[in-house]
Amino acid sequence: MNSDIAPGDARALTAALVRVDSRNPSLVRGGPGEAECARLLRDVLDAWGFRTELHDVAPGRPNLVARIGGGGSGRSLMFNGHLDVVGTEGMVHEPFAAEERDGRLYGRGSADMKGGIAAMCAAAHRAAGEGIGGEVIIAAVADEEYESLGTRALIASGVRADAAVITEPTRLSIMPAHRGFVWMDIEVTGRAAHGSRWDIGVDAIRHMGLLLAELDRLDAEVLPRTTHPLLGRGSLHASLISGGIGYSTYPDRCALGLERRTIPGETAEGVVAEVRALCAAIAARRPSFVADVRLGGAQGPSDVAVDAPLVTGLRDAVQAAGVPVVVEGMSAWTDAALLNEEGIPAVCFGPGDISLAHAAEEYIPLDEIDRATAILASLAGRWCA
């Protein structure tokens, strides 16, 4: 029962959340979504003294917004985490049993990121109990794993804070920055002809090869020239390719799906222009080369200065807990980018290892949940004092 979870018990809350199947239905056919998980968390936080609200961001898929503290002159702090999880195919243990062994809690979502959600809720409760003038806002959101509908809706509804921590799994490292990504769909047009008619056929696949060679040069020689102190360089890779209908036919089209990982300062528009410039250079020396480059989707990078008040406050809290202070870039994209775009400084910090996210074996060390709770409570107490 939810009432059995003692106020501030992050371990028990983690286990309770992991036991709820919250697979994202946009990723997993028949996935139940976040509703049951959000209701469980609301019941717990109601019992712990939070002021809670549920808001659907899609039919049957709610965000939970919970608040504690406030009424004074202190600053506000948002703790943000996602309730949805990915599929369970191929897992080597029961996905929703929340089994504990060897100091770890196993289950889909334990690291990504129900352990982080439990830690942030317990931390907010602890900080409020010790007295804060400001307010801590818990945002447990839907759909981060697919389109980030939850945090987008949160922002659209007007929820704001002076700063935010996304409790994604970082192994208790402070991660103020991460890359963005740009997806492009490129189609090279050729001319279909019998395989013997070299004089009229235009091979779209070979022409795409010319572009692939230029993209390889871009990745190897140009992108390394621009770096970010925490993230290093941008990158690209060819994700999907298709074309041709048979051995004896010149292919009249070849389609390429391209992903470009961006660093702060790079934009989707600039990245698309970069690839179109490569295509123009090829066409200048090979007039038969015809390519169409379209933007398929994009999410911007995220960046908070390492000397920003939120980062220094988190450093102090980590140090006070006796945990080594590590500040580094994050590999994955997160909702921090959306919050930063809205002027809410947001960094990633939480228990668990991102390399276990979506993996066949997923677990979170229980003592890491405890340390994350203590650090986040300390941060909230200092920030909202």
C-alpha positions as CSV (number, residue, x, y, z in Angstrom):
1,M,0.0,0.0,0.0
2,N,1.2,3.5,-0.7
3,S,0.4,4.5,2.9
4,D,3.2,2.1,4.0
5,I,5.9,4.4,2.5
6,A,7.2,6.4,5.4
7,P,7.6,10.1,4.7
8,G,11.0,10.7,3.0
9,D,11.8,7.0,2.4
10,A,13.3,7.2,-1.1
11,R,14.2,3.5,-1.2
12,A,10.7,2.3,-0.6
13,L,9.3,4.9,-3.0
14,T,11.7,3.7,-5.7
15,A,10.6,0.1,-5.3
16,A,6.9,1.2,-5.4
17,L,7.4,3.2,-8.6
18,V,9.4,0.4,-10.3
19,R,6.6,-2.1,-9.6
20,V,4.3,0.0,-11.8
21,D,4.5,-0.8,-15.5
22,S,4.7,2.7,-17.1
23,R,5.9,1.7,-20.6
24,N,5.4,4.6,-23.0
25,P,2.6,3.6,-25.4
26,S,4.2,5.7,-28.2
27,L,7.2,3.3,-28.1
28,V,5.6,0.0,-27.0
29,R,2.4,-1.3,-28.5
30,G,0.0,-1.8,-25.6
31,G,2.1,0.2,-23.2
32,P,-0.1,1.4,-20.3
33,G,1.5,4.8,-20.0
34,E,2.2,6.9,-16.9
35,A,-1.3,7.3,-15.3
36,E,-1.1,4.6,-12.7
37,C,2.4,5.6,-11.7
38,A,1.4,9.3,-11.5
39,R,-1.6,8.4,-9.3
40,L,0.6,6.3,-7.0
41,L,3.1,9.1,-6.6
42,R,0.4,11.7,-6.0
43,D,-1.1,9.5,-3.2
44,V,2.3,9.3,-1.6
45,L,3.1,13.0,-1.9
46,D,-0.3,14.0,-0.6
47,A,0.4,11.9,2.5
48,W,3.8,13.6,2.8
49,G,2.3,17.0,2.9
50,F,2.8,18.2,-0.7
51,R,0.2,20.2,-2.7
52,T,-0.4,18.1,-5.8
53,E,-2.1,18.4,-9.2
54,L,-2.5,16.0,-12.1
55,H,-2.8,17.4,-15.6
56,D,-3.2,15.2,-18.7
57,V,-0.8,16.0,-21.5
58,A,-2.4,13.4,-23.7
59,P,-5.5,11.2,-23.1
60,G,-4.8,9.2,-20.0
61,R,-1.2,10.4,-19.7
62,P,-0.7,12.9,-16.9
63,N,2.0,15.1,-15.5
64,L,2.1,15.3,-11.7
65,V,3.1,18.7,-10.3
66,A,3.6,18.8,-6.5
67,R,4.7,21.7,-4.4
68,I,6.1,22.0,-0.9
69,G,7.3,25.0,1.1
70,G,6.7,28.5,-0.1
71,G,5.2,31.5,1.6
72,G,8.6,33.1,2.3
73,S,11.1,35.1,0.3
74,G,13.3,32.3,-0.8
75,R,13.9,31.2,-4.4
76,S,12.1,28.4,-6.1
77,L,13.7,25.1,-7.3
78,M,12.2,22.6,-9.6
79,F,13.1,18.9,-9.5
80,N,12.1,17.3,-12.8
81,G,11.9,13.6,-13.8
82,H,10.0,11.4,-16.2
83,L,7.7,8.6,-15.3
84,D,7.6,6.7,-18.6
85,V,9.9,3.8,-19.3
86,V,10.9,2.0,-22.5
87,G,10.2,-1.6,-23.5
88,T,11.3,-4.7,-21.7
89,E,12.1,-7.1,-24.5
90,G,15.3,-9.1,-23.9
91,M,15.6,-8.2,-20.2
92,V,17.4,-10.8,-18.1
93,H,15.4,-10.3,-15.0
94,E,11.8,-9.6,-14.1
95,P,11.2,-6.0,-15.3
96,F,8.7,-4.9,-12.6
97,A,9.5,-7.0,-9.6
98,A,11.7,-4.4,-8.0
99,E,13.9,-7.2,-6.6
100,E,16.7,-6.1,-4.2
101,R,19.9,-8.0,-4.0
102,D,23.6,-7.2,-3.4
103,G,22.7,-3.6,-2.5
104,R,20.9,-3.0,-5.8
105,L,17.3,-2.6,-6.8
106,Y,16.6,-4.2,-10.2
107,G,13.8,-3.3,-12.6
108,R,12.9,-1.4,-15.8
109,G,13.1,2.3,-14.9
110,S,15.1,1.8,-11.7
111,A,18.0,3.8,-13.1
112,D,16.1,5.7,-15.8
113,M,14.7,7.3,-13.8
114,K,12.4,6.3,-10.9
115,G,15.3,6.2,-8.4
116,G,15.9,9.8,-9.3
117,I,12.3,10.7,-8.9
118,A,12.1,9.1,-5.5
119,A,15.3,10.8,-4.4
120,M,14.0,14.3,-5.5
121,C,10.7,13.8,-3.7
122,A,12.3,12.6,-0.5
123,A,14.8,15.5,-0.7
124,A,12.1,18.1,-1.1
125,H,10.2,16.6,1.9
126,R,13.4,16.7,4.0
127,A,14.3,20.2,3.0
128,A,10.8,21.5,3.7
129,G,10.8,19.8,7.1
130,E,14.0,21.6,8.0
131,G,12.5,24.9,7.0
132,I,12.7,26.8,3.7
133,G,11.4,30.2,2.7
134,G,11.1,29.3,-1.0
135,E,9.3,26.5,-2.8
136,V,10.3,23.2,-4.2
137,I,8.3,22.1,-7.2
138,I,8.2,18.4,-8.2
139,A,7.5,17.8,-11.9
140,A,7.0,14.1,-12.6
141,V,6.3,14.2,-16.3
142,A,5.1,12.0,-19.1
143,D,6.6,11.0,-22.5
144,E,10.2,12.1,-22.1
145,E,11.3,9.0,-23.9
146,Y,9.4,9.9,-27.1
147,E,8.5,13.5,-27.7
148,S,8.8,15.2,-24.3
149,L,5.2,16.0,-24.3
150,G,5.2,16.3,-20.5
151,T,7.8,19.0,-20.0
152,R,6.6,20.8,-23.1
153,A,3.1,20.9,-21.6
154,L,4.5,21.9,-18.2
155,I,6.2,24.9,-19.7
156,A,3.1,25.8,-21.8
157,S,1.0,25.7,-18.6
158,G,3.2,28.4,-17.1
159,V,5.1,26.4,-14.4
160,R,8.3,28.3,-13.7
161,A,11.2,28.1,-11.2
162,D,14.4,30.0,-10.5
163,A,16.4,26.9,-11.4
164,A,15.9,23.2,-12.1
165,V,17.6,19.8,-11.5
166,I,16.7,16.9,-13.8
167,T,17.4,13.8,-11.8
168,E,18.5,11.7,-14.7
169,P,21.1,9.0,-13.8
170,T,24.5,10.7,-13.7
171,R,26.3,8.5,-11.1
172,L,26.1,11.7,-8.8
173,S,28.2,13.7,-11.3
174,I,27.0,17.2,-12.0
175,M,26.2,17.5,-15.7
176,P,25.5,21.1,-16.8
177,A,25.5,20.5,-20.5
178,H,24.5,17.9,-23.1
179,R,24.4,17.7,-26.9
180,G,21.4,18.3,-29.1
181,F,20.6,16.4,-32.3
182,V,19.4,17.1,-35.8
183,W,17.8,14.5,-38.1
184,M,17.9,15.0,-41.8
185,D,16.3,13.2,-44.7
186,I,18.3,13.4,-47.9
187,E,17.2,12.1,-51.3
188,V,19.5,11.9,-54.3
189,T,17.7,11.6,-57.6
190,G,19.2,9.6,-60.5
191,R,17.7,8.3,-63.8
192,A,16.4,4.8,-64.2
193,A,17.8,2.8,-67.1
194,H,18.7,-0.7,-68.1
195,G,22.0,-1.8,-66.6
196,S,23.6,-1.9,-70.0
197,R,22.7,1.8,-70.8
198,W,25.6,3.6,-69.0
199,D,25.1,6.4,-71.5
200,I,21.6,7.4,-70.2
201,G,21.5,5.9,-66.7
202,V,22.3,8.0,-63.6
203,D,23.2,5.9,-60.5
204,A,21.6,7.6,-57.5
205,I,23.4,5.2,-55.1
206,R,26.9,6.0,-56.4
207,H,25.9,9.7,-56.3
208,M,24.9,9.3,-52.7
209,G,28.4,7.8,-52.2
210,L,29.9,11.1,-53.2
211,L,27.9,12.8,-50.5
212,L,28.9,10.1,-48.0
213,A,32.5,10.7,-48.7
214,E,32.0,14.5,-48.1
215,L,30.2,13.7,-44.8
216,D,33.0,11.5,-43.8
217,R,35.5,14.3,-44.4
218,L,33.2,16.7,-42.5
219,D,33.1,14.4,-39.5
220,A,36.9,13.6,-39.5
221,E,38.3,17.0,-40.4
222,V,35.9,19.9,-39.8
223,L,33.8,19.1,-36.8
224,P,36.8,18.4,-34.5
225,R,37.9,22.1,-35.0
226,T,35.0,23.3,-32.8
227,T,34.7,22.0,-29.3
228,H,32.9,22.5,-26.0
229,P,34.8,22.3,-22.7
230,L,32.5,19.6,-21.3
231,L,31.1,18.0,-24.4
232,G,34.0,18.0,-26.9
233,R,33.1,18.0,-30.6
234,G,29.9,17.5,-32.6
235,S,29.5,14.4,-34.6
236,L,27.4,12.8,-37.4
237,H,26.5,9.3,-38.6
238,A,24.5,7.8,-41.4
239,S,21.6,6.2,-39.8
240,L,19.5,4.7,-42.6
241,I,20.0,4.2,-46.3
242,S,17.9,2.7,-49.1
243,G,17.7,2.6,-52.9
244,G,17.6,0.5,-56.0
245,I,15.2,-2.1,-57.3
246,G,17.3,-4.7,-59.0
247,Y,20.8,-5.7,-60.2
248,S,20.1,-4.8,-63.8
249,T,18.6,-1.3,-63.3
250,Y,20.2,2.0,-62.7
251,P,18.7,3.2,-59.4
252,D,16.7,6.4,-59.8
253,R,16.7,7.4,-56.1
254,C,18.7,6.8,-52.9
255,A,17.5,8.0,-49.5
256,L,19.7,8.6,-46.5
257,G,18.7,9.3,-42.9
258,L,21.4,11.3,-41.2
259,E,21.8,12.3,-37.5
260,R,24.1,15.1,-36.5
261,R,24.8,15.6,-32.8
262,T,25.3,19.2,-32.0
263,I,27.1,21.2,-29.3
264,P,26.0,24.5,-27.8
265,G,26.2,27.3,-30.3
266,E,25.1,25.0,-33.2
267,T,21.6,25.2,-34.6
268,A,19.4,23.0,-36.7
269,E,19.3,25.6,-39.4
270,G,23.1,25.9,-39.5
271,V,23.5,22.1,-39.6
272,V,21.1,21.7,-42.6
273,A,22.8,24.6,-44.4
274,E,26.2,22.8,-43.8
275,V,24.9,19.7,-45.6
276,R,23.3,21.6,-48.4
277,A,26.6,23.4,-49.0
278,L,28.3,20.0,-49.4
279,C,25.6,19.0,-51.9
280,A,26.1,22.3,-53.9
281,A,29.9,21.7,-54.0
282,I,29.4,18.2,-55.4
283,A,26.9,19.4,-58.0
284,A,29.4,22.1,-59.1
285,R,31.8,19.4,-60.2
286,R,29.2,16.7,-61.1
287,P,26.2,18.4,-62.7
288,S,24.2,15.1,-62.7
289,F,24.2,15.2,-58.9
290,V,20.8,16.3,-57.6
291,A,19.9,16.1,-53.9
292,D,17.1,17.3,-51.7
293,V,18.0,17.9,-48.0
294,R,15.0,18.1,-45.5
295,L,15.0,18.7,-41.8
296,G,13.4,15.7,-40.1
297,G,13.5,16.8,-36.5
298,A,15.7,18.5,-34.0
299,Q,16.3,19.1,-30.3
300,G,18.7,21.8,-29.2
301,P,21.7,21.3,-26.9
302,S,21.7,22.4,-23.3
303,D,24.3,24.4,-21.5
304,V,24.7,26.0,-18.1
305,A,27.9,27.7,-17.2
306,V,30.1,25.8,-14.7
307,D,30.3,28.8,-12.5
308,A,26.5,29.5,-12.5
309,P,24.9,29.7,-9.1
310,L,23.0,26.5,-9.5
311,V,26.1,24.6,-10.4
312,T,28.2,26.1,-7.6
313,G,25.3,25.4,-5.2
314,L,25.2,21.8,-6.3
315,R,29.0,21.5,-6.0
316,D,28.8,22.7,-2.4
317,A,26.1,20.2,-1.6
318,V,28.0,17.3,-3.1
319,Q,31.2,18.3,-1.3
320,A,29.3,18.6,2.0
321,A,28.0,15.1,1.6
322,G,31.5,13.7,1.2
323,V,31.0,12.7,-2.4
324,P,33.8,13.5,-4.9
325,V,32.8,16.5,-7.0
326,V,32.7,15.6,-10.7
327,V,31.5,18.1,-13.3
328,E,31.2,16.7,-16.8
329,G,29.0,16.7,-19.9
330,M,26.1,14.3,-20.4
331,S,25.9,12.0,-23.5
332,A,22.1,11.8,-23.8
333,W,19.6,14.5,-24.7
334,T,17.3,15.4,-21.8
335,D,14.4,17.8,-20.9
336,A,17.0,20.1,-19.5
337,A,17.3,21.7,-22.9
338,L,13.6,22.6,-23.0
339,L,13.8,24.3,-19.6
340,N,17.0,26.2,-20.5
341,E,15.3,27.5,-23.6
342,E,12.6,29.0,-21.4
343,G,15.2,30.7,-19.2
344,I,15.2,28.2,-16.4
345,P,18.8,27.1,-15.7
346,A,18.6,23.3,-15.6
347,V,21.3,20.8,-14.9
348,C,21.3,17.0,-14.7
349,F,22.2,15.2,-11.4
350,G,20.9,12.0,-10.0
351,P,21.6,8.4,-8.9
352,G,22.1,5.5,-11.3
353,D,24.2,4.9,-14.4
354,I,22.9,6.1,-17.8
355,S,24.7,3.1,-19.4
356,L,22.1,0.9,-17.8
357,A,19.1,2.8,-19.2
358,H,17.1,0.7,-21.8
359,A,19.5,-2.2,-21.1
360,A,18.8,-5.9,-20.7
361,E,19.9,-5.6,-17.0
362,E,18.8,-2.4,-15.3
363,Y,19.5,-1.6,-11.6
364,I,20.3,1.2,-9.2
365,P,22.6,1.1,-6.2
366,L,20.5,1.7,-3.1
367,D,23.1,3.7,-1.3
368,E,23.4,6.0,-4.3
369,I,19.7,6.8,-3.9
370,D,20.4,7.7,-0.3
371,R,23.3,10.0,-1.2
372,A,21.4,11.7,-4.0
373,T,18.5,12.4,-1.5
374,A,20.9,14.0,1.0
375,I,22.6,16.1,-1.7
376,L,19.4,17.3,-3.3
377,A,17.9,18.1,0.2
378,S,21.0,20.1,1.0
379,L,20.8,22.0,-2.3
380,A,17.1,22.7,-1.8
381,G,17.7,23.9,1.7
382,R,20.5,26.3,0.6
383,W,18.7,27.5,-2.6
384,C,15.3,28.0,-1.1
385,A,16.5,29.4,2.3
